[in-house]
Amino acid sequence: MVAAPGKADLVLHQGLVLGHPGSDSVAISGGVIVAHAPFAELKPLVGPRTHLIKLAGRTVAPGFIDSHIHFREAAAAATGISLQRCRTVGDLLADLRLAAGKTPPGNWMRAFGCDEAMMLDNRGPTRAELDESLPKNPLRLRHQTLHATWLNSRAIALLGFEAPDFTPPY
């Protein structure tokens, strides 16, 4: 079903349009958002073939694009050890030691959720602390924002970051 020229194919109306506080509706034509506004202002875009979906207060996130792959990173983080509840470096290291006790030596460990801004210590773990807590396993600890990583020495060595010819990619 194709809408008439100048008319929307689809209008989502009477909801919350994320990022656009004055809008409660979105008009879509050819798979592209052509307008957002209060529903009364979008009525001229509604034709006899326009599909209307009443949101009934639900939220729509128009044009949600994650250009740097947070969806994949979040999925990968979800398969690791969650450290989001930890509020001190000591708690974080204790949780990592507990998980390492259940992980065969040499196997990679992935953890997620450290955020120095949320820690009572106002810092993340040091490399020495990670090495002491996880002497037999390489570790990648992702920051809560997915924009930073802590590695222990085993991980750094396996990744070749300490090789004499290693140059960081700036």
C-alpha positions as a Markdown table, in Angstrom:
| # | Residue | x | y | z |
|---|---|---|---|---|
| 1 | Met | 0.0 | 0.0 | 0.0 |
| 2 | Val | 1.5 | 3.3 | -1.1 |
| 3 | Ala | 0.3 | 6.6 | 0.3 |
| 4 | Ala | -0.9 | 9.4 | -2.1 |
| 5 | Pro | 1.7 | 11.9 | -3.1 |
| 6 | Gly | 2.4 | 14.4 | -0.3 |
| 7 | Lys | 0.9 | 12.0 | 2.2 |
| 8 | Ala | 2.6 | 9.9 | 4.8 |
| 9 | Asp | 2.7 | 6.1 | 4.6 |
| 10 | Leu | 2.7 | 5.8 | 8.4 |
| 11 | Val | 1.9 | 8.1 | 11.3 |
| 12 | Leu | 2.7 | 7.1 | 14.8 |
| 13 | His | 0.5 | 9.5 | 17.0 |
| 14 | Gln | -0.4 | 10.4 | 20.5 |
| 15 | Gly | 2.8 | 9.2 | 22.2 |
| 16 | Leu | 6.1 | 10.5 | 23.4 |
| 17 | Val | 8.7 | 11.3 | 20.7 |
| 18 | Leu | 12.0 | 10.8 | 22.3 |
| 19 | Gly | 14.2 | 13.8 | 21.9 |
| 20 | His | 11.4 | 16.1 | 20.8 |
| 21 | Pro | 9.4 | 17.3 | 23.8 |
| 22 | Gly | 6.8 | 19.3 | 21.8 |
| 23 | Ser | 6.0 | 16.4 | 19.5 |
| 24 | Asp | 3.6 | 13.5 | 20.2 |
| 25 | Ser | 3.6 | 12.2 | 16.6 |
| 26 | Val | 5.9 | 11.1 | 13.8 |
| 27 | Ala | 5.1 | 10.9 | 10.1 |
| 28 | Ile | 7.0 | 8.5 | 7.9 |
| 29 | Ser | 7.1 | 8.3 | 4.1 |
| 30 | Gly | 9.2 | 5.8 | 2.1 |
| 31 | Gly | 10.9 | 4.6 | 5.3 |
| 32 | Val | 12.1 | 8.1 | 6.2 |
| 33 | Ile | 10.8 | 10.3 | 9.0 |
| 34 | Val | 9.4 | 13.4 | 7.2 |
| 35 | Ala | 7.9 | 15.2 | 10.2 |
| 36 | His | 7.4 | 15.2 | 13.9 |
| 37 | Ala | 4.9 | 17.5 | 15.7 |
| 38 | Pro | 1.7 | 17.5 | 17.7 |
| 39 | Phe | -0.7 | 15.2 | 15.9 |
| 40 | Ala | -3.0 | 18.1 | 15.0 |
| 41 | Glu | -0.2 | 19.6 | 12.9 |
| 42 | Leu | 0.5 | 16.3 | 11.1 |
| 43 | Lys | -3.1 | 15.7 | 10.0 |
| 44 | Pro | -2.5 | 17.3 | 6.5 |
| 45 | Leu | -0.1 | 14.4 | 5.9 |
| 46 | Val | -2.7 | 11.8 | 6.6 |
| 47 | Gly | -4.4 | 10.4 | 3.5 |
| 48 | Pro | -6.8 | 7.6 | 2.8 |
| 49 | Arg | -3.9 | 5.1 | 2.5 |
| 50 | Thr | -1.9 | 6.3 | 5.5 |
| 51 | His | -1.5 | 3.7 | 8.2 |
| 52 | Leu | -2.2 | 5.2 | 11.6 |
| 53 | Ile | -0.9 | 3.7 | 14.8 |
| 54 | Lys | -2.1 | 5.2 | 18.1 |
| 55 | Leu | 0.8 | 5.1 | 20.6 |
| 56 | Ala | -1.5 | 5.7 | 23.6 |
| 57 | Gly | 1.3 | 7.4 | 25.5 |
| 58 | Arg | 4.0 | 4.9 | 24.6 |
| 59 | Thr | 7.5 | 6.2 | 23.5 |
| 60 | Val | 9.0 | 6.1 | 20.0 |
| 61 | Ala | 12.7 | 6.6 | 19.4 |
| 62 | Pro | 13.0 | 8.1 | 15.9 |
| 63 | Gly | 16.2 | 7.6 | 14.0 |
| 64 | Phe | 17.9 | 5.7 | 16.7 |
| 65 | Ile | 21.4 | 5.2 | 15.2 |
| 66 | Asp | 24.4 | 3.8 | 17.1 |
| 67 | Ser | 27.2 | 4.6 | 14.7 |
| 68 | His | 29.9 | 3.1 | 16.9 |
| 69 | Ile | 28.4 | -0.3 | 17.7 |
| 70 | His | 27.3 | 0.0 | 21.3 |
| 71 | Phe | 24.7 | -2.6 | 20.6 |
| 72 | Arg | 27.3 | -5.2 | 19.9 |
| 73 | Glu | 29.5 | -4.0 | 22.8 |
| 74 | Ala | 26.6 | -4.1 | 25.2 |
| 75 | Ala | 25.7 | -7.7 | 24.1 |
| 76 | Ala | 29.3 | -8.7 | 24.6 |
| 77 | Ala | 29.5 | -7.1 | 28.0 |
| 78 | Ala | 26.3 | -8.8 | 29.0 |
| 79 | Thr | 28.0 | -12.2 | 28.6 |
| 80 | Gly | 30.7 | -11.2 | 31.0 |
| 81 | Ile | 30.9 | -10.5 | 34.7 |
| 82 | Ser | 28.8 | -7.6 | 35.8 |
| 83 | Leu | 30.5 | -5.3 | 38.3 |
| 84 | Gln | 27.9 | -2.6 | 38.3 |
| 85 | Arg | 27.0 | -3.1 | 41.9 |
| 86 | Cys | 30.5 | -2.5 | 43.1 |
| 87 | Arg | 31.1 | 0.8 | 44.8 |
| 88 | Thr | 34.7 | 0.3 | 46.0 |
| 89 | Val | 37.8 | -1.0 | 44.2 |
| 90 | Gly | 38.0 | -3.7 | 46.9 |
| 91 | Asp | 34.5 | -5.0 | 46.2 |
| 92 | Leu | 35.3 | -5.0 | 42.5 |
| 93 | Leu | 38.6 | -7.0 | 43.0 |
| 94 | Ala | 36.8 | -9.4 | 45.3 |
| 95 | Asp | 34.1 | -10.1 | 42.7 |
| 96 | Leu | 36.8 | -10.6 | 40.1 |
| 97 | Arg | 38.8 | -13.0 | 42.3 |
| 98 | Leu | 35.6 | -15.0 | 42.9 |
| 99 | Ala | 34.9 | -15.3 | 39.2 |
| 100 | Ala | 38.6 | -16.2 | 38.5 |
| 101 | Gly | 38.2 | -19.1 | 41.0 |
| 102 | Lys | 35.6 | -20.5 | 38.6 |
| 103 | Thr | 37.5 | -19.9 | 35.4 |
| 104 | Pro | 40.2 | -22.2 | 34.2 |
| 105 | Pro | 43.7 | -20.7 | 34.2 |
| 106 | Gly | 44.6 | -19.0 | 30.9 |
| 107 | Asn | 41.0 | -18.5 | 29.9 |
| 108 | Trp | 40.1 | -14.9 | 29.1 |
| 109 | Met | 37.8 | -13.1 | 31.5 |
| 110 | Arg | 35.5 | -10.3 | 30.5 |
| 111 | Ala | 33.9 | -8.0 | 33.0 |
| 112 | Phe | 31.8 | -4.9 | 32.6 |
| 113 | Gly | 30.5 | -2.0 | 34.7 |
| 114 | Cys | 33.4 | -0.3 | 36.4 |
| 115 | Asp | 32.9 | 3.5 | 36.5 |
| 116 | Glu | 35.4 | 5.5 | 38.6 |
| 117 | Ala | 32.9 | 8.3 | 39.0 |
| 118 | Met | 30.6 | 5.9 | 40.8 |
| 119 | Met | 33.3 | 4.4 | 43.0 |
| 120 | Leu | 33.6 | 5.7 | 46.6 |
| 121 | Asp | 37.4 | 5.5 | 46.0 |
| 122 | Asn | 37.0 | 7.9 | 43.0 |
| 123 | Arg | 39.2 | 5.6 | 40.9 |
| 124 | Gly | 39.2 | 2.4 | 39.0 |
| 125 | Pro | 41.6 | -0.5 | 39.7 |
| 126 | Thr | 45.3 | -0.3 | 38.9 |
| 127 | Arg | 47.1 | -2.7 | 36.7 |
| 128 | Ala | 49.0 | -4.0 | 39.8 |
| 129 | Glu | 45.7 | -4.6 | 41.6 |
| 130 | Leu | 44.3 | -6.5 | 38.6 |
| 131 | Asp | 47.5 | -8.6 | 38.3 |
| 132 | Glu | 47.4 | -9.5 | 42.0 |
| 133 | Ser | 43.7 | -10.4 | 41.9 |
| 134 | Leu | 43.9 | -12.3 | 38.6 |
| 135 | Pro | 47.4 | -13.8 | 38.3 |
| 136 | Lys | 46.3 | -16.7 | 36.0 |
| 137 | Asn | 43.8 | -15.2 | 33.6 |
| 138 | Pro | 43.9 | -12.4 | 31.0 |
| 139 | Leu | 41.2 | -9.8 | 31.8 |
| 140 | Arg | 39.3 | -7.1 | 29.9 |
| 141 | Leu | 37.3 | -4.9 | 32.2 |
| 142 | Arg | 35.0 | -2.5 | 30.3 |
| 143 | His | 34.0 | 0.9 | 31.6 |
| 144 | Gln | 30.3 | 1.4 | 32.3 |
| 145 | Thr | 30.1 | 3.7 | 29.3 |
| 146 | Leu | 31.8 | 1.2 | 27.0 |
| 147 | His | 34.3 | 3.9 | 26.1 |
| 148 | Ala | 37.3 | 2.6 | 28.1 |
| 149 | Thr | 39.0 | -0.6 | 29.0 |
| 150 | Trp | 41.2 | -1.8 | 31.8 |
| 151 | Leu | 43.6 | -4.7 | 31.0 |
| 152 | Asn | 45.7 | -6.8 | 33.4 |
| 153 | Ser | 49.3 | -7.7 | 32.4 |
| 154 | Arg | 48.4 | -11.1 | 31.0 |
| 155 | Ala | 45.9 | -9.5 | 28.6 |
| 156 | Ile | 48.4 | -6.8 | 27.6 |
| 157 | Ala | 51.1 | -9.5 | 26.9 |
| 158 | Leu | 48.7 | -11.7 | 24.9 |
| 159 | Leu | 47.6 | -8.7 | 22.8 |
| 160 | Gly | 51.2 | -7.8 | 22.1 |
| 161 | Phe | 50.9 | -4.3 | 23.6 |
| 162 | Glu | 54.3 | -4.7 | 25.3 |
| 163 | Ala | 56.2 | -5.8 | 22.2 |
| 164 | Pro | 59.3 | -3.7 | 21.6 |
| 165 | Asp | 57.9 | -2.5 | 18.2 |
| 166 | Phe | 54.4 | -1.7 | 19.5 |
| 167 | Thr | 53.1 | 1.7 | 18.6 |
| 168 | Pro | 49.7 | 2.8 | 20.1 |
| 169 | Pro | 47.1 | 3.6 | 17.4 |
| 170 | Tyr | 46.4 | 7.3 | 18.0 |
